[in-house]
């Protein structure tokens, strides 16, 4: 990565229609424009991503690779099992959904998916070969520290490391270990930059030249404003969906009441039919009794007629 100029873009992300909720509303979504611009401007030869999940960051990078016809080789590394923060999110086939989007939207990009642990994948990379390393795996302190120490040496001297979830926001009521570790990195490495929104994204440069050019060229406020705008849009969507859900719940309640009334009517109808059947039975019994009585009367009449005939 030798070109440190910076141009801003407003891309269309082809992955969104496949899983809008986990692309537009992902914890990483606030960094999509920056991630896209970084790849478009720096044109990294190799990107390695530790933790892809549904693919919000993965497809951001690949969209830039596709749009600008870059020869970048992208490595997505994930076991798709989650950690203590996210294990409950893996109740559906997240890996399958990831591969569906990858094959449909980015089939011609040099994307390599390594479904394995980060340590297993590390054995496949030589030192100082990666241009951009994105660490977004476990949020636990010891795991993040281990991932950084295992992979940092595989990044080129003029390379860059992204680290997500560095903000002091709590996740499920817990402080993220990635935030604690990032604060330690800031003490150890002089060339760091932080985006505080969307759970925070840390950008660590390994050498001063690229870092200085980055600070000189980038308008960080632009990405903050874009994230704020997206948040406002998402809040408006959330608000409208809330009222829509409330209306649907009211409609469902009315339907349930109608069904209950129908059931009661059906039960009443069944009882009425049973009563009618009893009446019909009694009537039939009465008719049968009447027929027998008529026969007896006819027999008696015949007997009387015969007796009169004899007397005459």
C-alpha positions in Angstrom: 0.0 0.0 0.0 1.9 3.0 -1.3 -0.8 5.5 -2.4 -1.9 7.5 0.6 -4.3 9.9 -1.2 -8.0 9.8 -0.1 -11.2 10.0 -2.2 -14.7 9.6 -0.7 -17.4 7.4 -2.1 -21.0 6.6 -1.6 -21.3 3.0 -2.7 -24.3 0.7 -3.1 -23.7 -2.5 -1.2 -25.0 -5.4 -3.2 -25.2 -7.6 -0.1 -28.0 -5.6 1.6 -31.0 -7.2 -0.1 -30.0 -10.6 1.1 -29.9 -9.8 4.8 -30.6 -6.1 5.4 -31.0 -6.5 9.1 -27.5 -7.9 9.6 -25.9 -5.5 7.0 -27.4 -2.1 7.5 -28.1 -2.7 11.2 -25.0 -4.7 12.2 -22.7 -3.4 15.0 -20.1 -2.8 12.3 -22.4 -1.0 9.9 -21.4 2.5 11.0 -17.9 1.8 9.6 -18.9 0.6 6.1 -18.2 3.9 4.3 -14.8 4.2 5.9 -13.9 0.5 5.3 -15.0 0.9 1.7 -13.0 4.1 1.2 -9.9 2.6 2.9 -9.8 -0.4 0.5 -10.6 1.9 -2.5 -7.8 4.3 -1.7 -5.1 2.1 -0.3 -5.7 -0.9 -2.6 -4.3 -3.5 -0.2 -2.9 -6.6 -1.8 -4.0 -9.0 1.0 -6.8 -8.5 3.5 -7.2 -11.0 6.3 -10.3 -10.8 8.5 -10.5 -12.6 11.9 -14.2 -13.0 12.5 -16.7 -12.5 9.7 -20.1 -13.4 11.2 -22.8 -12.4 8.7 -20.3 -10.5 6.6 -21.0 -6.8 7.1 -17.3 -6.0 7.1 -16.3 -8.7 4.7 -18.8 -7.6 2.0 -17.8 -4.0 2.6 -14.2 -4.7 1.7 -15.2 -7.0 -1.2 -17.6 -4.3 -2.6 -14.7 -1.9 -3.0 -12.5 -4.7 -4.5 -15.3 -5.4 -7.0 -16.2 -1.8 -7.8 -12.6 -0.8 -8.5 -11.5 -4.1 -10.2 -8.7 -4.6 -7.6 -6.6 -7.8 -7.5 -6.9 -7.9 -3.7 -7.0 -11.3 -2.2 -9.4 -11.4 0.7 -9.3 -14.0 3.5 -12.4 -14.6 5.7 -11.5 -16.5 8.8 -14.1 -17.7 11.2 -15.3 -20.9 13.0 -18.9 -19.5 12.9 -19.4 -20.7 16.5 -19.4 -17.4 18.4 -18.0 -16.5 21.8 -19.6 -15.9 25.2 -20.9 -12.6 24.0 -22.5 -13.9 20.7 -23.0 -17.7 21.1 -26.7 -17.3 21.3 -26.7 -15.6 17.9 -25.7 -18.8 16.2 -29.1 -20.6 16.2 -29.4 -20.3 12.4 -27.0 -21.2 9.6 -25.0 -18.0 9.6 -22.2 -19.6 7.7 -24.6 -20.7 5.0 -26.1 -17.2 4.7 -22.5 -15.8 4.4 -21.6 -18.2 1.6 -24.9 -17.5 -0.2 -24.1 -13.7 -0.4 -20.5 -14.4 -1.2 -21.3 -16.6 -4.2 -24.1 -14.4 -5.5 -22.5 -11.0 -5.2 -18.8 -11.5 -5.3 -18.1 -14.7 -7.2 -15.2 -13.3 -9.2 -13.3 -11.6 -6.4 -10.4 -13.4 -4.9 -12.2 -14.4 -1.7 -10.9 -17.3 0.4 -13.1 -18.6 3.2 -11.2 -20.5 6.0 -13.8 -22.1 8.3 -11.4 -22.8 11.2 -9.9 -21.2 14.3 -7.7 -18.2 14.0 -4.7 -20.2 15.3 -5.2 -22.8 12.7 -5.4 -20.2 10.0 -2.3 -18.4 11.3 -0.1 -21.3 10.2 -1.0 -20.5 6.5 0.3 -16.9 6.5 4.0 -15.9 6.5 5.3 -12.9 8.4 4.9 -9.5 6.9 2.6 -10.6 4.1 -0.8 -9.0 5.0 -1.6 -5.4 4.1 -4.8 -5.0 6.1 -5.6 -7.2 9.1 -9.1 -6.8 10.6 -9.6 -8.3 14.1 -13.2 -8.8 15.0 -13.4 -12.2 16.7 -13.9 -12.8 20.4 -14.6 -9.8 22.6 -12.9 -11.3 25.6 -9.7 -9.7 26.7 -7.4 -12.7 26.7 -8.7 -13.8 23.3 -8.3 -10.4 21.7 -4.8 -10.1 23.1 -3.9 -13.5 21.8 -5.2 -12.9 18.4 -3.3 -9.6 18.1 0.0 -11.1 19.3 -0.4 -14.1 17.0 -1.2 -12.1 13.9 0.4 -8.7 14.2 3.8 -9.9 12.9 2.1 -11.2 9.8 1.2 -7.6 8.8 3.6 -5.7 6.5 5.8 -3.0 7.9 3.6 -0.4 6.1 0.5 -2.3 6.8 -2.6 -1.5 8.9 -4.6 -3.3 11.6 -8.3 -2.7 12.2 -9.7 -3.7 15.6 -13.4 -3.6 16.2 -15.4 -3.2 19.5 -12.9 -0.9 21.1 -15.4 1.6 22.6 -16.3 1.7 26.2 -19.9 0.7 25.4 -21.2 -2.3 27.4 -22.4 -5.3 25.5 -25.1 -7.3 27.4 -24.1 -5.4 30.5 -20.5 -6.3 30.3 -17.4 -4.3 29.4 -15.7 -5.6 26.3 -12.2 -7.0 26.7 -11.4 -5.6 23.2 -11.9 -2.1 24.7 -9.5 -2.8 27.5 -6.9 -4.2 25.2 -7.2 -1.3 22.7 -6.4 1.1 25.5 -3.2 -0.9 26.2 -2.3 -0.8 22.5 -2.6 2.9 22.4 0.0 3.1 25.1 2.4 0.7 23.2 1.9 2.0 19.6 2.2 5.7 18.7 0.3 5.5 15.4 -3.3 4.8 16.3 -6.7 6.4 15.4 -10.1 5.6 16.8 -13.7 5.9 15.5 -15.8 6.0 18.7 -19.2 5.0 17.1 -20.6 1.6 16.1 -18.9 0.0 19.1 -15.7 1.7 18.0 -13.1 0.9 15.3 -9.4 1.2 16.1 -6.9 1.8 13.2 -3.3 1.0 14.0 -0.5 1.9 11.5 2.8 0.1 11.8 4.8 3.0 10.4 4.7 6.8 10.7 4.6 7.9 7.0 1.2 6.2 6.2 -0.2 7.3 9.6 0.8 11.0 9.0 -0.7 10.9 5.5 -3.9 9.3 6.8 -4.4 12.0 9.4 -3.7 14.7 6.9 -6.1 13.5 4.2 -9.0 11.9 6.1 -12.0 13.8 7.3 -13.0 11.7 10.3 -16.1 13.9 11.0 -17.5 12.9 7.7 -17.8 9.3 8.8 -19.2 10.3 12.1 -21.9 12.3 10.3 -22.7 9.4 8.0 -23.0 7.1 11.0 -25.2 9.6 12.7 -27.4 9.9 9.6 -27.7 6.1 9.4 -28.6 5.9 13.1 -31.3 8.5 12.6 -32.7 6.6 9.6 -32.6 3.4 11.5 -34.3 4.9 14.5 -37.1 6.2 12.2 -37.4 2.7 10.6 -37.5 1.2 14.1 -40.1 3.7 15.2 -42.3 2.9 12.2 -41.8 -0.8 12.6 -42.8 -0.4 16.3 -46.1 1.2 15.4 -46.7 -1.3 12.6 -46.0 -4.2 15.1 -48.4 -2.6 17.6 -51.1 -2.3 14.9 -50.5 -5.9 13.9 -50.7 -7.0 17.5 -54.0 -5.1 17.9 -55.3 -6.8 14.7 -54.2 -10.2 15.9 -56.0 -9.6 19.2 -59.2 -8.7 17.3 -58.9 -11.8 15.2 -58.5 -13.9 18.4 -61.7 -12.3 19.8 -63.5 -13.0 16.6 -62.3 -16.6 16.6 -63.4 -17.0 20.3 -66.9 -15.7 19.4 -67.0 -18.0 16.4 -66.1 -20.9 18.6 -68.8 -20.0 21.1 -71.3 -19.7 18.2 -70.3 -23.1 16.9 -70.6 -24.6 20.3 -74.1 -23.0 20.7 -75.0 -24.3 17.2 -73.9 -27.8 18.1 -76.0 -27.6 21.3 -79.0 -26.4 19.4 -78.6 -29.2 16.8 -78.4 -31.7 19.6 -81.7 -30.3 21.1 -83.3 -30.4 17.7 -82.2 -34.0 17.3 -83.8 -34.9 20.7 -87.0 -33.2 19.6 -87.0 -35.0 16.3 -86.5 -38.3 18.2 -89.4 -37.5 20.5 -91.5 -36.6 17.5 -90.6 -39.8 15.6 -91.4 -41.8 18.7 -94.8 -40.0 18.9 -95.5 -40.7 15.3 -94.6 -44.3 15.7 -97.0 -44.5 18.7 -99.7 -42.7 16.8 -99.4 -45.3 13.9 -99.8 -48.1 16.4 -102.9 -46.5 18.0 -104.5 -46.1 14.5 -103.9 -49.7 13.8 -105.6 -50.7 17.0 -108.6 -48.4 16.2 -108.9 -50.0 12.8 -108.9 -53.4 14.3 -111.5 -52.4 16.8 -113.7 -50.9 14.0 -113.4 -54.1 12.0 -114.5 -56.1 15.0 -117.5 -53.9 15.6 -118.5 -54.1 12.0 -118.4 -57.9 12.0 -120.4 -58.0 15.2 -123.2 -55.8 13.7 -123.2 -57.9 10.6 -123.9 -61.1 12.6 -126.8 -59.4 14.5 -128.4 -58.4 11.3 
